[in-house]
Amino acid sequence: MKTLTIENFLNKNDYSLVENLKGNNEPFFDTEGVYQGEQTSTQQWINPTGDFAKYIKSKLSVNEYLKNNTIDGIQILRAIKPYDVHSDYIVQNNQVPISNPKTHPPTYTVVIPIIEGTYSTIVFDQEAIFNNFIDYKKNNPILESYCSDNDWQKYCSHCHNDDQKYLTIKEVFNWTKGTLFAFNRKLFHCSANFGESSKKAIIIWLSR
């Protein structure tokens, strides 16, 4: 399953639709990462069968890889701290599963930035059919050739230091407002470190 980038997926009218969406910004607290116990974001969950989700799905259906997919979950993410290495194989709302990969096989995680800024999403070559990277490390050896020190410090300085030796970078998506980036939900990934600022994006999890 290839990664996808679609420039200008959203337009000015779409941004207005996003701003007018109703819903609570639910706080998300890190339970496993380097910010354990701290709030790292707010998540505004959107009804996957509502009008906005249907509109987004109609835009996705134009692409041959994204059409005929089901939306397992969709939210507006407002990240205040960078999140570390994980996969999205099972969609969770505050650690509670809301998708079943046995009945709806996962396909893509979709990231659509809705803010300008120097942010990135890092996708690794390693994958799993579970979410927590700590479980991956328990059952896989350290790599002989892993993510370079330079890249690790550039992108992943907020992650657990020992994660570096288990990972190789597949792709770096540098955020551009309105551009869609999609990748296999099995793949481990993380936010690049973004210091003291904050970022905002539409996140969608797709399945068959």
Backbone as ProteinMPNN parsed JSONL, in Angstrom:
{"seq_chain_A": "MKTLTIENFLNKNDYSLVENLKGNNEPFFDTEGVYQGEQTSTQQWINPTGDFAKYIKSKLSVNEYLKNNTIDGIQILRAIKPYDVHSDYIVQNNQVPISNPKTHPPTYTVVIPIIEGTYSTIVFDQEAIFNNFIDYKKNNPILESYCSDNDWQKYCSHCHNDDQKYLTIKEVFNWTKGTLFAFNRKLFHCSANFGESSKKAIIIWLSR", "coords_chain_A": {"N_chain_A": [[0.855, -1.194, 0.0], [0.802, 2.027, -1.069], [2.122, 5.239, -0.025], [0.357, 8.357, -0.117], [0.093, 11.59, -1.558], [-1.811, 14.448, -1.921], [-2.053, 17.441, -3.28], [-3.559, 20.596, -2.398], [-6.028, 19.567, -1.536], [-8.048, 20.487, 0.093], [-10.074, 23.472, -0.05], [-10.728, 27.056, 0.198], [-13.45, 27.315, 0.926], [-13.848, 24.853, 2.134], [-12.319, 25.111, 4.463], [-13.885, 26.924, 5.856], [-16.104, 25.341, 6.386], [-14.949, 23.543, 8.184], [-14.305, 25.235, 10.34], [-16.826, 25.854, 11.251], [-17.809, 23.561, 12.337], [-19.533, 21.765, 14.841], [-18.955, 20.67, 18.191], [-17.329, 19.077, 21.001], [-14.056, 19.844, 22.235], [-12.19, 17.426, 23.178], [-9.953, 16.645, 25.798], [-6.78, 15.012, 25.4], [-4.739, 12.715, 27.002], [-1.426, 11.652, 27.355], [-0.499, 8.28, 27.681], [1.524, 6.414, 27.402], [3.825, 7.517, 26.296], [6.61, 9.891, 26.146], [5.571, 12.089, 27.362], [4.033, 11.178, 29.42], [1.054, 11.114, 31.265], [0.547, 13.771, 30.828], [-1.368, 16.333, 29.161], [-1.557, 16.185, 25.704], [-2.955, 16.985, 23.499], [-6.049, 18.253, 22.045], [-9.069, 16.72, 20.948], [-11.463, 16.865, 18.546], [-14.066, 15.053, 17.907], [-15.782, 13.9, 15.063], [-18.941, 13.135, 13.693], [-18.963, 10.178, 11.915], [-20.864, 9.519, 10.048], [-22.115, 11.812, 9.447], [-22.898, 14.997, 7.797], [-20.538, 16.465, 7.154], [-18.517, 14.484, 7.188], [-19.499, 12.854, 5.143], [-19.205, 14.592, 3.011], [-16.41, 14.898, 2.918], [-15.759, 12.245, 2.372], [-16.795, 12.005, -0.184], [-15.012, 13.597, -1.58], [-12.703, 12.121, -1.212], [-13.324, 9.903, -2.721], [-12.684, 10.405, -5.315], [-10.109, 9.667, -5.736], [-8.301, 6.819, -6.813], [-7.173, 5.052, -4.977], [-8.29, 5.691, -2.549], [-11.011, 5.603, -2.778], [-14.11, 3.846, -2.168], [-13.697, 3.267, 0.49], [-14.315, 2.976, 4.023], [-15.088, 5.277, 6.616], [-13.619, 4.968, 9.619], [-13.094, 6.603, 11.753], [-13.029, 10.111, 12.442], [-11.579, 13.237, 13.081], [-10.88, 16.549, 14.401], [-7.749, 17.421, 15.099], [-5.981, 19.097, 17.575], [-2.933, 19.657, 18.331], [-0.819, 20.086, 21.072], [1.519, 19.231, 22.058], [4.155, 17.21, 20.71], [3.411, 13.936, 19.517], [4.57, 10.62, 20.202], [6.086, 7.54, 18.896], [3.869, 5.315, 17.266], [1.22, 3.176, 15.994], [-1.78, 3.247, 13.932], [-3.484, 1.124, 13.819], [-5.689, 0.127, 15.24], [-8.371, 2.155, 15.749], [-8.733, 4.536, 18.275], [-10.503, 6.192, 20.858], [-9.399, 8.193, 23.199], [-7.893, 5.977, 24.193], [-9.79, 3.988, 24.107], [-10.999, 1.445, 22.096], [-12.553, 2.04, 18.942], [-12.894, 0.892, 16.576], [-12.988, -2.122, 14.62], [-10.699, -4.236, 13.465], [-11.051, -6.785, 12.471], [-13.535, -6.995, 11.283], [-13.589, -4.744, 9.687], [-11.106, -4.276, 7.747], [-8.181, -2.39, 8.248], [-7.078, 0.419, 6.309], [-6.002, 3.227, 5.333], [-4.367, 5.876, 7.176], [-5.203, 9.227, 7.251], [-3.955, 12.456, 6.925], [-4.649, 15.84, 7.078], [-3.454, 18.872, 7.045], [-4.616, 21.895, 8.552], [-3.572, 24.285, 9.131], [-0.996, 26.708, 8.81], [2.567, 26.282, 8.966], [5.776, 25.076, 10.194], [5.706, 22.06, 10.319], [5.858, 18.447, 10.627], [5.119, 15.048, 9.678], [6.305, 11.897, 10.526], [6.897, 8.888, 8.982], [7.55, 5.51, 9.464], [9.346, 2.538, 8.327], [8.681, 0.241, 9.669], [6.08, -1.94, 10.895], [2.896, -3.029, 12.325], [0.179, -5.01, 13.685], [-1.016, -3.866, 15.826], [-1.14, -1.126, 18.195], [0.763, -0.011, 20.048], [4.11, 0.895, 20.361], [5.873, -0.096, 22.206], [5.212, -2.749, 22.517], [6.052, -3.765, 20.102], [8.822, -3.507, 20.341], [9.376, -5.402, 22.251], [9.312, -7.8, 20.888], [10.972, -7.73, 18.702], [14.236, -7.466, 17.226], [17.02, -5.187, 17.809], [18.01, -3.049, 15.158], [20.628, -3.434, 12.714], [21.255, -1.381, 10.995], [19.952, 1.631, 11.484], [17.702, 4.44, 12.025], [19.365, 7.474, 11.426], [21.538, 9.363, 13.624], [21.459, 12.08, 13.134], [18.981, 12.493, 11.751], [17.265, 11.529, 13.716], [17.591, 13.338, 15.833], [16.76, 15.625, 14.532], [14.055, 15.177, 13.891], [12.83, 13.495, 15.841], [13.448, 14.0, 18.521], [11.873, 14.17, 20.743], [11.001, 11.668, 21.304], [11.191, 8.352, 22.876], [14.497, 7.481, 23.629], [15.59, 4.917, 23.096], [13.966, 3.935, 21.1], [14.943, 4.648, 18.634], [16.791, 2.742, 17.636], [15.302, 0.727, 16.581], [14.062, 1.53, 14.321], [13.537, 2.7, 10.943], [13.362, 5.373, 8.646], [10.691, 5.849, 6.478], [9.232, 7.829, 5.103], [8.981, 11.396, 5.106], [6.57, 13.712, 5.779], [6.151, 16.942, 5.096], [4.245, 19.41, 6.427], [1.689, 21.075, 4.622], [-0.79, 23.459, 4.377], [-3.978, 22.24, 3.674], [-3.117, 20.158, 2.051], [-3.365, 16.699, 1.395], [-2.223, 13.817, 3.062], [-1.631, 10.395, 3.058], [-1.263, 7.174, 4.529], [-0.406, 3.715, 5.149], [-2.236, 2.192, 7.741], [-1.001, 0.333, 9.337], [1.601, 1.1, 9.648], [4.191, 2.304, 11.748], [4.506, 5.551, 13.148], [5.135, 9.048, 13.815], [4.71, 12.332, 15.237], [6.781, 14.963, 14.117], [9.088, 16.725, 16.194], [7.882, 19.761, 17.513], [8.363, 21.774, 19.265], [7.463, 24.641, 21.126], [5.165, 25.513, 19.913], [1.869, 24.982, 18.414], [-0.285, 22.705, 16.586], [-2.671, 21.944, 13.949], [-5.003, 19.743, 12.484], [-7.041, 17.812, 10.207], [-7.772, 14.499, 10.915], [-8.179, 11.314, 9.623], [-9.33, 7.981, 9.682], [-9.304, 5.165, 7.721], [-10.968, 2.26, 6.344], [-11.682, -0.971, 4.837]], "CA_chain_A": [[0.0, 0.0, 0.0], [1.675, 3.184, -1.232], [1.729, 6.498, 0.596], [-0.263, 9.259, -1.081], [0.071, 13.028, -1.29], [-2.694, 15.155, -2.844], [-1.966, 18.87, -2.987], [-4.787, 21.404, -2.518], [-7.213, 18.724, -1.354], [-9.059, 21.379, 0.649], [-10.074, 24.842, -0.551], [-11.152, 28.062, 1.181], [-14.79, 26.977, 1.399], [-13.708, 23.709, 3.04], [-11.836, 25.611, 5.755], [-15.041, 27.512, 6.532], [-16.89, 24.216, 6.906], [-14.243, 23.019, 9.362], [-14.423, 26.194, 11.442], [-18.211, 25.887, 11.717], [-18.199, 22.268, 12.898], [-19.882, 21.782, 16.247], [-18.471, 19.517, 18.936], [-16.427, 19.364, 22.107], [-12.633, 19.558, 22.109], [-11.906, 16.546, 24.301], [-8.516, 16.566, 26.084], [-6.126, 13.708, 25.287], [-3.583, 12.601, 27.882], [-0.478, 10.604, 26.963], [-0.42, 7.196, 28.672], [2.684, 5.554, 27.176], [4.966, 8.216, 25.716], [7.527, 10.685, 26.962], [4.769, 13.061, 28.111], [3.068, 10.356, 30.152], [0.275, 11.817, 32.27], [0.317, 15.152, 30.426], [-2.246, 16.542, 28.013], [-0.78, 16.463, 24.496], [-3.797, 17.519, 22.433], [-7.502, 18.118, 22.151], [-9.599, 15.996, 19.799], [-12.865, 17.144, 18.267], [-14.54, 13.925, 17.127], [-16.843, 14.246, 14.111], [-19.811, 12.012, 13.347], [-18.499, 9.606, 10.637], [-21.986, 9.395, 9.109], [-22.708, 13.141, 9.319], [-22.773, 15.694, 6.513], [-19.151, 16.821, 6.849], [-17.808, 13.254, 6.854], [-19.964, 12.437, 3.812], [-18.59, 15.501, 2.048], [-15.001, 14.508, 2.812], [-15.712, 10.941, 1.709], [-17.026, 12.232, -1.62], [-13.755, 14.113, -2.131], [-11.763, 11.002, -1.22], [-13.724, 8.903, -3.705], [-12.11, 10.751, -6.615], [-8.813, 8.993, -5.836], [-8.499, 5.384, -7.008], [-6.737, 4.306, -3.802], [-9.079, 6.069, -1.371], [-12.436, 5.364, -2.99], [-14.669, 2.593, -1.633], [-13.257, 3.079, 1.867], [-15.215, 3.379, 5.11], [-14.462, 6.112, 7.651], [-13.705, 4.406, 10.973], [-13.061, 7.715, 12.696], [-12.582, 11.394, 11.897], [-11.481, 14.235, 14.152], [-10.004, 17.708, 14.283], [-6.698, 17.314, 16.114], [-5.236, 20.301, 17.941], [-1.811, 19.11, 19.096], [-0.046, 21.082, 21.808], [2.821, 18.596, 22.235], [4.316, 16.175, 19.689], [3.137, 12.566, 19.961], [5.694, 9.781, 19.802], [5.91, 6.458, 17.928], [2.682, 4.478, 17.433], [0.483, 2.939, 14.756], [-3.218, 3.53, 14.037], [-4.175, -0.074, 13.339], [-6.99, 0.147, 15.91], [-8.742, 3.527, 16.081], [-9.1, 4.65, 19.682], [-10.906, 7.472, 21.422], [-8.83, 8.179, 24.552], [-7.452, 4.611, 24.484], [-10.908, 3.041, 23.998], [-11.154, 1.097, 20.673], [-13.827, 2.353, 18.291], [-12.897, 0.183, 15.288], [-12.715, -3.555, 14.71], [-9.983, -4.607, 12.245], [-11.487, -8.091, 11.983], [-14.705, -6.794, 10.417], [-13.266, -3.661, 8.756], [-9.646, -4.251, 7.632], [-7.657, -1.031, 8.134], [-6.349, 0.816, 5.102], [-5.171, 4.427, 5.418], [-4.461, 7.06, 8.032], [-5.184, 10.431, 6.416], [-3.625, 13.696, 7.639], [-4.867, 17.029, 6.252], [-3.188, 20.072, 7.844], [-5.49, 23.051, 8.348], [-2.845, 25.42, 9.683], [0.337, 26.88, 8.237], [3.637, 26.151, 9.941], [6.848, 24.139, 9.864], [5.413, 20.808, 11.009], [6.066, 17.255, 9.807], [4.743, 13.724, 10.155], [7.356, 10.947, 10.181], [6.394, 7.527, 8.807], [8.647, 4.556, 9.486], [9.174, 1.312, 7.547], [8.222, -0.842, 10.526], [4.624, -1.991, 10.992], [2.328, -4.03, 13.235], [-1.288, -5.042, 13.767], [-1.353, -3.313, 17.146], [-0.795, 0.292, 18.195], [1.81, 0.443, 20.954], [5.456, 0.533, 19.906], [6.551, -0.855, 23.259], [4.961, -4.165, 22.233], [6.908, -4.107, 18.967], [10.204, -3.646, 20.818], [9.493, -6.636, 23.022], [9.332, -8.982, 20.027], [11.815, -7.497, 17.537], [15.611, -7.12, 17.609], [17.604, -3.914, 17.389], [18.478, -3.092, 13.776], [22.041, -3.131, 12.475], [21.258, -0.06, 10.37], [18.715, 2.263, 11.928], [17.571, 5.879, 11.807], [20.618, 8.162, 11.756], [21.498, 10.287, 14.759], [21.075, 13.404, 12.631], [17.534, 12.506, 11.511], [16.559, 11.324, 14.978], [17.594, 14.599, 16.565], [16.013, 16.615, 13.748], [12.617, 14.921, 13.874], [12.279, 12.622, 16.893], [14.129, 14.234, 19.794], [10.894, 14.058, 21.817], [10.645, 10.25, 21.463], [12.073, 7.553, 23.724], [15.794, 7.351, 22.963], [15.877, 3.567, 22.611], [13.146, 3.638, 19.916], [15.727, 4.926, 17.433], [17.514, 1.571, 17.132], [14.333, -0.215, 16.013], [13.29, 2.225, 13.29], [14.097, 3.354, 9.762], [12.378, 6.32, 8.126], [10.13, 5.583, 5.147], [8.856, 9.087, 4.446], [8.708, 12.588, 5.919], [5.573, 14.596, 5.186], [6.218, 18.317, 5.594], [2.875, 19.889, 6.353], [1.224, 22.23, 3.858], [-2.215, 23.613, 4.622], [-4.868, 21.76, 2.633], [-2.574, 18.989, 1.354], [-3.698, 15.41, 2.008], [-1.176, 12.79, 3.14], [-2.241, 9.139, 3.508], [-0.319, 6.065, 4.63], [-0.922, 2.461, 5.702], [-2.47, 2.274, 9.176], [-0.095, -0.582, 10.045], [2.935, 1.675, 9.788], [4.496, 3.161, 12.89], [4.752, 6.931, 12.752], [5.099, 9.997, 14.928], [4.848, 13.742, 14.903], [8.094, 15.563, 14.334], [9.088, 17.657, 17.319], [7.573, 21.131, 17.087], [8.696, 22.741, 20.303], [6.48, 25.32, 21.962], [3.995, 25.926, 19.139], [0.821, 23.965, 18.354], [-0.675, 22.46, 15.199], [-4.071, 21.561, 13.81], [-5.224, 18.986, 11.25], [-8.089, 16.785, 10.137], [-7.239, 13.146, 10.887], [-9.212, 10.351, 9.216], [-8.886, 6.597, 9.637], [-10.116, 4.476, 6.726], [-10.92, 0.8, 6.287], [-12.509, -1.569, 3.791]], "C_chain_A": [[0.888, 1.24, 0.0], [1.188, 4.371, -0.4], [1.249, 7.448, -0.495], [-0.132, 10.701, -0.611], [-0.787, 13.696, -2.356], [-2.677, 16.63, -2.454], [-3.323, 19.551, -3.186], [-6.048, 20.552, -2.422], [-8.364, 19.537, -0.782], [-8.937, 22.765, 0.029], [-10.602, 25.793, 0.528], [-12.534, 27.758, 1.749], [-14.75, 25.809, 2.386], [-13.222, 24.16, 4.417], [-12.978, 26.239, 6.553], [-15.931, 26.428, 7.122], [-16.268, 23.659, 8.178], [-14.453, 23.933, 10.557], [-15.828, 26.206, 12.041], [-18.697, 24.561, 12.298], [-18.472, 22.397, 14.392], [-19.325, 20.521, 16.93], [-17.482, 19.937, 20.003], [-14.984, 19.034, 21.74], [-12.213, 18.746, 23.336], [-10.403, 16.463, 24.555], [-7.992, 15.141, 25.946], [-4.874, 13.726, 26.144], [-2.726, 11.417, 27.462], [-0.399, 9.553, 28.07], [0.846, 6.368, 28.547], [3.955, 6.317, 26.817], [5.78, 9.024, 26.698], [6.801, 11.755, 27.773], [3.699, 12.348, 28.934], [2.397, 11.146, 31.271], [-0.042, 13.253, 31.912], [-0.66, 15.223, 29.258], [-1.392, 16.92, 26.808], [-1.618, 17.069, 23.375], [-5.234, 17.637, 22.902], [-7.985, 17.48, 20.848], [-11.09, 16.292, 19.669], [-13.385, 16.048, 17.335], [-15.766, 14.33, 16.307], [-17.638, 12.995, 13.781], [-19.402, 11.441, 11.978], [-19.607, 9.39, 9.619], [-22.678, 10.74, 8.883], [-22.375, 13.8, 7.986], [-21.317, 16.009, 6.167], [-18.351, 15.593, 6.448], [-18.216, 12.751, 5.466], [-19.332, 13.305, 2.728], [-17.12, 15.129, 1.821], [-14.874, 13.177, 2.073], [-15.926, 11.088, 0.205], [-15.776, 12.784, -2.294], [-12.707, 13.003, -2.2], [-12.047, 10.04, -2.369], [-13.193, 9.2, -5.103], [-10.79, 10.01, -6.837], [-8.999, 7.488, -5.896], [-8.098, 4.559, -5.792], [-7.637, 4.544, -2.588], [-10.58, 5.832, -1.548], [-12.828, 4.001, -2.413], [-14.119, 2.24, -0.253], [-14.35, 3.53, 2.831], [-14.439, 4.249, 6.088], [-14.698, 5.47, 9.013], [-13.745, 5.502, 12.028], [-12.545, 8.962, 12.006], [-12.606, 12.43, 13.015], [-10.692, 15.441, 13.672], [-9.016, 17.612, 15.437], [-6.047, 18.672, 16.323], [-4.122, 19.851, 18.886], [-1.034, 20.227, 19.769], [1.339, 20.551, 22.187], [2.938, 17.477, 21.209], [4.108, 14.784, 20.274], [4.221, 11.649, 19.419], [5.241, 8.563, 18.999], [4.717, 5.564, 18.27], [2.159, 4.109, 16.04], [-0.991, 3.239, 15.013], [-4.041, 2.313, 13.63], [-5.571, -0.178, 13.941], [-7.289, 1.6, 16.285], [-9.237, 3.564, 17.517], [-9.516, 6.075, 20.015], [-10.497, 7.457, 22.881], [-8.598, 6.751, 25.04], [-8.574, 3.577, 24.465], [-11.132, 2.723, 22.518], [-12.538, 1.447, 20.147], [-13.879, 1.728, 16.894], [-12.548, -1.272, 15.523], [-12.027, -4.014, 13.427], [-10.387, -5.966, 11.676], [-12.679, -7.966, 11.029], [-14.473, -5.707, 9.377], [-11.74, -3.547, 8.669], [-9.114, -2.833, 7.409], [-6.929, -0.796, 6.816], [-5.45, 2.019, 5.411], [-5.448, 5.277, 6.657], [-4.304, 8.262, 7.118], [-4.935, 11.648, 7.3], [-3.813, 14.858, 6.678], [-4.627, 18.267, 7.12], [-4.166, 21.195, 7.514], [-4.905, 24.287, 9.03], [-1.494, 25.507, 8.985], [1.379, 26.727, 9.339], [4.642, 25.097, 9.521], [6.683, 22.865, 10.691], [5.648, 19.635, 10.06], [5.475, 16.035, 10.498], [5.791, 12.742, 9.635], [6.758, 9.55, 10.122], [7.587, 6.585, 8.688], [8.332, 3.33, 8.631], [8.532, 0.197, 8.366], [6.707, -0.774, 10.715], [4.182, -3.077, 11.962], [0.813, -3.973, 13.161], [-1.718, -4.777, 15.213], [-0.788, -1.903, 17.177], [0.48, 0.657, 18.946], [3.194, -0.041, 20.53], [6.221, -0.257, 20.962], [6.36, -2.357, 23.053], [5.799, -4.642, 21.048], [8.335, -4.358, 19.443], [10.416, -4.933, 21.606], [9.757, -7.85, 22.139], [10.19, -8.814, 18.768], [13.211, -7.044, 17.967], [15.979, -5.696, 17.197], [18.165, -4.075, 15.98], [19.98, -2.81, 13.694], [22.196, -1.743, 11.864], [19.926, 0.602, 10.676], [18.751, 3.761, 11.652], [18.83, 6.617, 12.276], [20.438, 9.101, 12.942], [21.017, 11.669, 14.314], [19.573, 13.503, 12.425], [16.753, 12.353, 12.806], [16.486, 12.615, 15.782], [16.778, 15.67, 15.846], [14.514, 16.445, 13.916], [12.064, 14.329, 15.171], [12.928, 12.82, 18.254], [13.187, 14.147, 20.992], [10.521, 12.61, 22.114], [11.582, 9.555, 22.443], [13.371, 7.278, 22.978], [16.028, 5.964, 22.382], [15.016, 3.174, 21.412], [13.966, 3.759, 18.629], [16.301, 3.66, 16.809], [16.6, 0.497, 16.533], [13.672, 0.324, 14.739], [14.144, 2.72, 12.123], [12.997, 4.216, 9.144], [11.983, 5.949, 6.698], [9.862, 6.881, 4.404], [8.635, 10.179, 5.481], [7.716, 13.455, 5.157], [5.682, 15.954, 5.867], [4.874, 18.985, 5.352], [2.734, 21.121, 5.45], [-0.284, 22.293, 4.027], [-3.024, 23.138, 3.418], [-4.376, 20.565, 1.852], [-2.926, 17.719, 2.119], [-2.495, 14.483, 1.944], [-1.807, 11.536, 3.728], [-1.204, 8.028, 3.5], [-0.988, 4.882, 5.324], [-1.065, 2.558, 7.223], [-1.602, 1.317, 9.991], [1.236, 0.072, 10.384], [3.07, 2.506, 11.064], [4.867, 4.55, 12.377], [4.761, 7.808, 13.994], [5.053, 11.409, 14.369], [6.322, 14.114, 15.005], [7.989, 16.545, 15.508], [8.785, 19.067, 16.816], [7.657, 22.127, 18.226], [7.504, 23.316, 21.037], [5.221, 25.739, 21.212], [2.913, 24.849, 19.218], [0.382, 23.813, 16.909], [-2.081, 21.89, 15.149], [-4.271, 20.862, 12.461], [-6.502, 18.155, 11.368], [-7.385, 15.438, 10.048], [-8.391, 12.187, 10.582], [-8.593, 8.965, 9.176], [-9.849, 5.805, 8.76], [-9.945, 2.967, 6.81], [-11.742, 0.33, 5.091], [-13.758, -2.173, 4.413]], "O_chain_A": [[1.635, 1.478, 0.949], [-0.001, 4.494, -0.109], [1.676, 7.358, -1.647], [-0.234, 10.992, 0.58], [-0.534, 13.54, -3.551], [-3.223, 17.014, -1.42], [-4.123, 19.141, -4.027], [-7.02, 20.787, -3.14], [-9.523, 19.307, -1.129], [-7.851, 23.188, -0.368], [-10.888, 25.366, 1.646], [-12.756, 27.931, 2.947], [-15.514, 25.774, 3.351], [-13.677, 23.633, 5.433], [-13.036, 26.105, 7.775], [-16.451, 26.578, 8.227], [-16.974, 23.341, 9.135], [-14.744, 23.467, 11.658], [-15.997, 26.535, 13.215], [-19.853, 24.444, 12.703], [-17.728, 23.06, 15.115], [-19.239, 19.455, 16.321], [-16.876, 21.006, 19.926], [-14.72, 18.066, 21.026], [-11.92, 19.304, 24.393], [-9.643, 16.232, 23.616], [-8.666, 14.182, 26.323], [-4.046, 14.63, 26.034], [-3.232, 10.316, 27.242], [-0.252, 9.888, 29.245], [1.216, 5.678, 29.496], [5.055, 5.803, 27.019], [5.662, 8.869, 27.913], [7.341, 12.271, 28.751], [2.595, 12.863, 29.115], [3.06, 11.759, 32.107], [-0.82, 13.903, 32.611], [-0.764, 14.287, 28.466], [-0.598, 17.859, 26.873], [-1.073, 17.605, 22.411], [-5.595, 17.191, 23.991], [-7.391, 17.673, 19.787], [-11.874, 16.004, 20.573], [-13.172, 16.103, 16.124], [-16.664, 15.012, 16.8], [-17.068, 11.917, 13.611], [-19.487, 12.152, 10.977], [-19.33, 9.109, 8.452], [-23.706, 10.805, 8.207], [-21.663, 13.233, 7.157], [-20.904, 15.841, 5.02], [-17.589, 15.638, 5.482], [-17.374, 12.278, 4.703], [-18.968, 12.813, 1.66], [-16.653, 15.057, 0.685], [-13.98, 13.007, 1.243], [-15.308, 10.375, -0.586], [-15.509, 12.472, -3.454], [-11.914, 12.953, -3.14], [-11.129, 9.435, -2.923], [-13.247, 8.339, -5.981], [-10.397, 9.755, -7.975], [-9.772, 6.931, -5.117], [-8.631, 3.467, -5.593], [-7.731, 3.692, -1.704], [-11.332, 5.858, -0.574], [-11.984, 3.13, -2.204], [-14.079, 1.071, 0.13], [-15.196, 4.357, 2.493], [-13.266, 3.99, 6.359], [-15.826, 5.429, 9.504], [-14.366, 5.336, 13.078], [-11.722, 8.882, 11.093], [-13.552, 12.484, 13.8], [-9.949, 15.38, 12.692], [-9.396, 17.708, 16.604], [-5.616, 19.318, 15.368], [-4.34, 19.686, 20.086], [-0.638, 21.197, 19.123], [2.22, 21.315, 22.583], [1.934, 16.853, 20.864], [4.564, 14.486, 21.378], [4.732, 11.861, 18.32], [4.127, 8.552, 18.475], [4.569, 5.113, 19.406], [2.603, 4.664, 15.035], [-1.404, 3.457, 16.152], [-5.166, 2.454, 13.152], [-6.526, -0.527, 13.248], [-6.544, 2.207, 17.054], [-10.052, 2.738, 17.929], [-8.942, 7.039, 19.508], [-11.136, 6.809, 23.71], [-9.03, 6.362, 26.125], [-8.337, 2.409, 24.773], [-11.427, 3.634, 21.744], [-13.553, 1.195, 20.796], [-14.797, 2.002, 16.121], [-11.892, -1.613, 16.507], [-12.69, -4.17, 12.401], [-10.092, -6.263, 10.519], [-12.809, -8.743, 10.083], [-15.081, -5.732, 8.307], [-11.139, -2.797, 9.438], [-9.549, -2.148, 6.483], [-6.262, -1.683, 6.283], [-4.27, 1.848, 5.717], [-6.582, 5.388, 7.123], [-3.383, 8.314, 6.303], [-5.621, 11.847, 8.303], [-3.223, 14.88, 5.597], [-5.523, 18.671, 7.862], [-4.501, 21.421, 6.352], [-5.623, 25.197, 9.444], [-0.917, 24.486, 8.613], [1.105, 27.008, 10.505], [4.392, 24.318, 8.601], [7.427, 22.627, 11.641], [5.64, 19.803, 8.84], [5.346, 15.988, 11.721], [6.125, 12.751, 8.45], [6.176, 9.079, 11.099], [8.512, 6.828, 7.913], [7.181, 3.111, 8.255], [7.903, -0.698, 7.803], [6.12, 0.308, 10.699], [4.972, -3.929, 12.37], [0.236, -3.016, 12.644], [-2.653, -5.388, 15.731], [-0.036, -1.519, 16.281], [1.208, 1.553, 18.517], [3.418, -1.239, 20.362], [7.133, -1.013, 20.625], [7.246, -3.148, 23.378], [6.208, -5.802, 21.004], [8.983, -5.308, 19.002], [11.517, -5.485, 21.621], [10.36, -8.824, 22.589], [10.144, -9.655, 17.869], [13.354, -6.325, 18.956], [15.328, -5.09, 16.346], [18.73, -5.117, 15.649], [20.529, -2.052, 14.494], [23.143, -1.019, 12.171], [18.887, 0.172, 10.176], [19.726, 4.278, 11.106], [19.299, 6.404, 13.394], [19.335, 9.57, 13.224], [20.266, 12.337, 15.024], [18.947, 14.469, 12.86], [15.702, 12.971, 12.98], [15.442, 12.945, 16.344], [16.172, 16.526, 16.49], [13.781, 17.423, 14.065], [10.936, 14.639, 15.555], [12.954, 11.892, 19.063], [13.643, 14.061, 22.132], [9.799, 12.347, 23.076], [12.631, 10.091, 22.801], [13.343, 6.882, 21.813], [16.597, 5.835, 21.298], [15.306, 2.169, 20.763], [13.709, 3.054, 17.653], [16.299, 3.517, 15.587], [17.078, -0.524, 16.038], [12.824, -0.344, 14.148], [15.302, 3.101, 12.29], [11.831, 3.821, 9.126], [12.835, 5.76, 5.83], [10.213, 7.025, 3.233], [8.162, 9.92, 6.588], [7.983, 13.88, 4.033], [5.356, 16.106, 7.044], [4.424, 19.11, 4.212], [3.53, 22.058, 5.504], [-0.977, 21.293, 3.84], [-2.792, 23.571, 2.29], [-5.131, 19.998, 1.062], [-2.801, 17.669, 3.342], [-1.832, 14.373, 0.913], [-2.448, 11.598, 4.777], [-0.375, 7.941, 2.595], [-2.006, 5.036, 6.0], [-0.126, 2.957, 7.912], [-1.481, 1.475, 11.206], [1.923, -0.359, 11.31], [2.192, 3.297, 11.41], [5.464, 4.697, 11.311], [4.43, 7.355, 15.089], [5.321, 11.643, 13.191], [7.027, 13.628, 15.889], [6.928, 17.113, 15.767], [9.355, 19.516, 15.821], [7.077, 23.21, 18.15], [6.639, 22.58, 21.512], [4.295, 26.271, 21.824], [3.031, 23.909, 20.003], [0.642, 24.692, 16.088], [-2.618, 21.419, 16.152], [-3.776, 21.323, 11.432], [-6.971, 17.843, 12.462], [-6.505, 15.248, 9.208], [-9.446, 12.248, 11.214], [-7.472, 8.788, 8.698], [-11.053, 5.772, 9.014], [-8.924, 2.463, 7.279], [-12.406, 1.122, 4.423], [-14.594, -2.73, 3.702]]}, "name": "protein", "num_of_chains": 1, "seq": "MKTLTIENFLNKNDYSLVENLKGNNEPFFDTEGVYQGEQTSTQQWINPTGDFAKYIKSKLSVNEYLKNNTIDGIQILRAIKPYDVHSDYIVQNNQVPISNPKTHPPTYTVVIPIIEGTYSTIVFDQEAIFNNFIDYKKNNPILESYCSDNDWQKYCSHCHNDDQKYLTIKEVFNWTKGTLFAFNRKLFHCSANFGESSKKAIIIWLSR"}
